[in-house]
Amino acid sequence: MTLLKQFSLVCLILVCFFSCKKETVIVVQDTPSEYAEFVSVMKTQGISTGNILIYKDGAIVFKSANGLRSTNPVDSLDLNSQFRLASVSKQFTGMAIMKLKEAGELEYDQNVNTVLIDFPYDNITIRQLLHHISGLTDYERLIDENFVKTDSTKNYILGNNEILKEFYRVNPELDFQPGEKWEYSNTGYLVLASIVEHISGQHFRDFLREQIFDPVGMTNTTLYKYQEAIDTKMPNRVFGYRLALDQKTVIANDYNIVNDVRGDGGIYSTLDDLYKWNMALANYSIISKEYLDEAWVSGKTNDGEYFGYGFGWFLEYNPGEPKVVNHSGGWVGFATFLHNEVDSKSGFIVLTNNSTEHFGDIMRGVTNLIEGQPYEIPKAHIKNVLAEKILSENIESGIKYYNELKTNSPDDYNFEEAELNVLGYRLLQSDRVEDGLQVFKLNIEQFPNAANPYDSYGDALLMKGDTLQALENFRKCYAMDSTLNYAEEKANALEIAYKLKE
């Protein structure tokens, strides 16, 4: 699999990390104490829950802020913190397209190249972009494989114009014919934002502000023009971060070369603004019910299969049931979720920025409490415990400790395959190739019938320079699971390289 990208280190000791965090909890109306207790218990486990808002019957019942807003300088989250929404932004792009449809400026079923004349495909419609069935290839992969950095000392920040220019130059084949299947597409939503700009004559940021944010009263929401440094014009901006292998050093996890792309992400917002947005949708005050009803009906593939996605929302209901729409987001250090039970005017918002491996635990805790069920204290991640042992002693001690814990404390730790896989890549990222190799070998021993560990082991062998063994493992991975196309691609590339040498 693709190696994790390097991030710049921020020298910050763990004791400072924990002592600088503070917790803000607001209880509104007759909120069950379990919500505040959940945040507190998670905090005692060393888990920052980020910012959470829960509302019921149109009224906020709970809000909390717990964690770090930035690491350099160290500052805590509060209820006004502006988080990067990642793919939660897509519903705003969907609304922007709907606004243009309402104004008679476009039709959902018109071809994209009738708006963007340089668009190289003549069989893709706007509706297909909205529904993720266009077949457009992933722009991140395209940039990774084709974009040439003319200045190696510069951190490039690319946006739609640069990426579309590269897209038009490369002119990649479609991954599949439009409508053939559903496949989540960030590229499609990038193109949608560019369509809005072309038709409206405005930057997407200005269109969103004038047509959506201002009318809803979302005064702390913006499509952010990304910059790495602190921005005095946006003092409440949240930065992504994560813990290093040693579980003590904090690492910035905020920059990416495509951080200025608009349409698929890039919007920053707060709990209160997102609550206003959900209520505007539930009250049909941002656009008429007719348009939202169409946006909240699942699209379907050419063979008639429904896939549960509308115009920027996942649809969690069947026809005739109360409307429930939501969307998750994940990018650099951010993981986010916006849930809207439209008919009952209830829902919740979770915003995090610490690259949390506990996001699923936070989500389960919140949803359990809303449903009147108890929350669970999450298991510790074995990869973190093992990483500490390896760094403080050595790989042999780490593997011995792993086996001891799995034998003596199997219920206290998460021993899933992904744990060792992530640890192995983090070791490779830290230039500990031999340690990474041993961790991947351990993963194969623990999960001999799983295909992916062989691919990961192949990556480590490739870094070591053992291309023959790497090729063998890539082939084995693909033979075990033919859906893992990345292993086949790497095997084919190595085979071509060998043929060229002959």
ChimeraX attribute file (.defattr): number of C-alpha atoms within 10 A of each C-alpha:
attribute: neighborCount
match mode: 1-to-1
recipient: residues
	/A:1	16
	/A:2	8
	/A:3	13
	/A:4	11
	/A:5	10
	/A:6	12
	/A:7	16
	/A:8	11
	/A:9	15
	/A:10	15
	/A:11	13
	/A:12	17
	/A:13	12
	/A:14	15
	/A:15	10
	/A:16	11
	/A:17	18
	/A:18	14
	/A:19	8
	/A:20	14
	/A:21	17
	/A:22	17
	/A:23	19
	/A:24	16
	/A:25	19
	/A:26	15
	/A:27	15
	/A:28	14
	/A:29	10
	/A:30	8
	/A:31	14
	/A:32	15
	/A:33	10
	/A:34	15
	/A:35	22
	/A:36	17
	/A:37	11
	/A:38	20
	/A:39	25
	/A:40	18
	/A:41	12
	/A:42	20
	/A:43	18
	/A:44	10
	/A:45	12
	/A:46	10
	/A:47	21
	/A:48	26
	/A:49	27
	/A:50	29
	/A:51	29
	/A:52	24
	/A:53	24
	/A:54	24
	/A:55	19
	/A:56	15
	/A:57	13
	/A:58	17
	/A:59	15
	/A:60	20
	/A:61	19
	/A:62	22
	/A:63	22
	/A:64	23
	/A:65	27
	/A:66	25
	/A:67	25
	/A:68	26
	/A:69	27
	/A:70	20
	/A:71	21
	/A:72	14
	/A:73	10
	/A:74	13
	/A:75	16
	/A:76	19
	/A:77	26
	/A:78	21
	/A:79	20
	/A:80	18
	/A:81	24
	/A:82	26
	/A:83	28
	/A:84	34
	/A:85	28
	/A:86	23
	/A:87	25
	/A:88	25
	/A:89	25
	/A:90	29
	/A:91	23
	/A:92	23
	/A:93	25
	/A:94	24
	/A:95	21
	/A:96	22
	/A:97	24
	/A:98	22
	/A:99	19
	/A:100	18
	/A:101	14
	/A:102	14
	/A:103	9
	/A:104	9
	/A:105	13
	/A:106	19
	/A:107	15
	/A:108	16
	/A:109	11
	/A:110	15
	/A:111	18
	/A:112	24
	/A:113	17
	/A:114	13
	/A:115	16
	/A:116	14
	/A:117	10
	/A:118	12
	/A:119	17
	/A:120	16
	/A:121	15
	/A:122	11
	/A:123	14
	/A:124	22
	/A:125	21
	/A:126	23
	/A:127	22
	/A:128	25
	/A:129	28
	/A:130	27
	/A:131	28
	/A:132	27
	/A:133	26
	/A:134	28
	/A:135	24
	/A:136	24
	/A:137	19
	/A:138	16
	/A:139	19
	/A:140	14
	/A:141	10
	/A:142	16
	/A:143	18
	/A:144	10
	/A:145	9
	/A:146	13
	/A:147	14
	/A:148	9
	/A:149	10
	/A:150	8
	/A:151	8
	/A:152	8
	/A:153	7
	/A:154	8
	/A:155	12
	/A:156	16
	/A:157	17
	/A:158	16
	/A:159	17
	/A:160	18
	/A:161	13
	/A:162	15
	/A:163	20
	/A:164	19
	/A:165	12
	/A:166	16
	/A:167	19
	/A:168	12
	/A:169	11
	/A:170	13
	/A:171	14
	/A:172	13
	/A:173	12
	/A:174	13
	/A:175	12
	/A:176	15
	/A:177	15
	/A:178	20
	/A:179	23
	/A:180	16
	/A:181	19
	/A:182	22
	/A:183	17
	/A:184	17
	/A:185	20
	/A:186	23
	/A:187	23
	/A:188	24
	/A:189	28
	/A:190	24
	/A:191	23
	/A:192	25
	/A:193	25
	/A:194	21
	/A:195	24
	/A:196	24
	/A:197	16
	/A:198	14
	/A:199	13
	/A:200	13
	/A:201	11
	/A:202	13
	/A:203	14
	/A:204	21
	/A:205	19
	/A:206	15
	/A:207	17
	/A:208	22
	/A:209	18
	/A:210	12
	/A:211	15
	/A:212	19
	/A:213	22
	/A:214	13
	/A:215	14
	/A:216	20
	/A:217	14
	/A:218	19
	/A:219	14
	/A:220	20
	/A:221	21
	/A:222	19
	/A:223	22
	/A:224	19
	/A:225	14
	/A:226	17
	/A:227	12
	/A:228	12
	/A:229	8
	/A:230	15
	/A:231	11
	/A:232	8
	/A:233	7
	/A:234	13
	/A:235	11
	/A:236	21
	/A:237	22
	/A:238	26
	/A:239	27
	/A:240	24
	/A:241	26
	/A:242	23
	/A:243	20
	/A:244	19
	/A:245	21
	/A:246	17
	/A:247	14
	/A:248	16
	/A:249	18
	/A:250	23
	/A:251	22
	/A:252	25
	/A:253	23
	/A:254	23
	/A:255	21
	/A:256	17
	/A:257	14
	/A:258	19
	/A:259	21
	/A:260	20
	/A:261	25
	/A:262	28
	/A:263	31
	/A:264	27
	/A:265	27
	/A:266	26
	/A:267	24
	/A:268	20
	/A:269	26
	/A:270	25
	/A:271	26
	/A:272	19
	/A:273	19
	/A:274	19
	/A:275	25
	/A:276	16
	/A:277	21
	/A:278	26
	/A:279	22
	/A:280	17
	/A:281	19
	/A:282	21
	/A:283	16
	/A:284	15
	/A:285	13
	/A:286	19
	/A:287	16
	/A:288	12
	/A:289	14
	/A:290	9
	/A:291	15
	/A:292	18
	/A:293	11
	/A:294	13
	/A:295	22
	/A:296	21
	/A:297	20
	/A:298	20
	/A:299	24
	/A:300	20
	/A:301	17
	/A:302	13
	/A:303	9
	/A:304	10
	/A:305	13
	/A:306	14
	/A:307	17
	/A:308	19
	/A:309	24
	/A:310	24
	/A:311	27
	/A:312	26
	/A:313	28
	/A:314	20
	/A:315	20
	/A:316	17
	/A:317	16
	/A:318	12
	/A:319	8
	/A:320	6
	/A:321	9
	/A:322	13
	/A:323	20
	/A:324	21
	/A:325	22
	/A:326	22
	/A:327	19
	/A:328	20
	/A:329	19
	/A:330	18
	/A:331	21
	/A:332	20
	/A:333	21
	/A:334	26
	/A:335	27
	/A:336	24
	/A:337	21
	/A:338	22
	/A:339	21
	/A:340	24
	/A:341	21
	/A:342	22
	/A:343	13
	/A:344	14
	/A:345	19
	/A:346	21
	/A:347	26
	/A:348	27
	/A:349	25
	/A:350	22
	/A:351	27
	/A:352	31
	/A:353	31
	/A:354	30
	/A:355	20
	/A:356	20
	/A:357	12
	/A:358	18
	/A:359	22
	/A:360	12
	/A:361	19
	/A:362	26
	/A:363	18
	/A:364	16
	/A:365	22
	/A:366	25
	/A:367	17
	/A:368	14
	/A:369	15
	/A:370	18
	/A:371	9
	/A:372	11
	/A:373	11
	/A:374	15
	/A:375	18
	/A:376	13
	/A:377	13
	/A:378	18
	/A:379	14
	/A:380	15
	/A:381	17
	/A:382	19
	/A:383	24
	/A:384	19
	/A:385	17
	/A:386	25
	/A:387	23
	/A:388	17
	/A:389	20
	/A:390	20
	/A:391	15
	/A:392	12
	/A:393	11
	/A:394	13
	/A:395	19
	/A:396	13
	/A:397	14
	/A:398	21
	/A:399	17
	/A:400	12
	/A:401	16
	/A:402	18
	/A:403	13
	/A:404	12
	/A:405	17
	/A:406	15
	/A:407	10
	/A:408	9
	/A:409	10
	/A:410	12
	/A:411	12
	/A:412	14
	/A:413	16
	/A:414	16
	/A:415	19
	/A:416	14
	/A:417	15
	/A:418	14
	/A:419	16
	/A:420	26
	/A:421	22
	/A:422	19
	/A:423	21
	/A:424	30
	/A:425	27
	/A:426	22
	/A:427	21
	/A:428	20
	/A:429	16
	/A:430	14
	/A:431	12
	/A:432	14
	/A:433	19
	/A:434	17
	/A:435	23
	/A:436	28
	/A:437	23
	/A:438	17
	/A:439	26
	/A:440	26
	/A:441	19
	/A:442	20
	/A:443	24
	/A:444	21
	/A:445	12
	/A:446	15
	/A:447	14
	/A:448	13
	/A:449	12
	/A:450	15
	/A:451	21
	/A:452	26
	/A:453	29
	/A:454	26
	/A:455	27
	/A:456	29
	/A:457	29
	/A:458	30
	/A:459	28
	/A:460	27
	/A:461	21
	/A:462	16
	/A:463	16
	/A:464	13
	/A:465	11
	/A:466	13
	/A:467	19
	/A:468	15
	/A:469	14
	/A:470	25
	/A:471	24
	/A:472	14
	/A:473	24
	/A:474	28
	/A:475	20
	/A:476	19
	/A:477	28
	/A:478	21
	/A:479	14
	/A:480	14
	/A:481	13
	/A:482	12
	/A:483	11
	/A:484	17
	/A:485	12
	/A:486	16
	/A:487	28
	/A:488	20
	/A:489	14
	/A:490	19
	/A:491	25
	/A:492	15
	/A:493	13
	/A:494	18
	/A:495	14
	/A:496	11
	/A:497	11
	/A:498	12
	/A:499	9
	/A:500	8
	/A:501	6
	/A:502	5
